[in-house]
Amino acid sequence: MRILILAATGRVSSYLIPDLLNSTDADLVLFGHNVDKRLQKYQGNNRVTLVNGDLGNIDEIKAAAQGVDFAVLNLMTGNPVTSNAVEALEDSSCDRLVVTGGHCEPNDAIGERSVNNSKLNTTYIHAPWYTDGDEVNYRVTHEDNDGSHHVSRASVADFITKLTQDPSKYSNDDLTLYMD
């Protein structure tokens, strides 16, 4: 499997990339601003391709997505970047997209609609409030707010890693992760 991580220099990705390298045999395409400098610890890893690119540029995303089976966008979705990523991926070999978003911004709904209305097989993950730390402890729910208010970035990374191992799970789903 070949996995594209968009916004690869983000904080969720800092947990996701090592999880994927340690738990799967997938090849990774890491895409984002200055990844060659910001993620240089992965240079020389034969399973990793670093792609400097702008999420605002659909053609750059399309080029990075060639030959990719699975894509992840770890970015709050209340901006045009989400629509750009969806458009680029719809025009590539990739048909599976996992997106992390929030509940905080009114514009998150715009990005979420772009994901859910695409022709891609998607999973939209709401994460109410992210915490740092290595604790993996979460539950999956379809409730908007069940009283919990946070989840660790490590938990989100763990959930996405498990989705890459069973891409049919939570197919075309919209869910929320909370700390258990």
Disulfide bonds with the S-S distance in Angstrom:
none
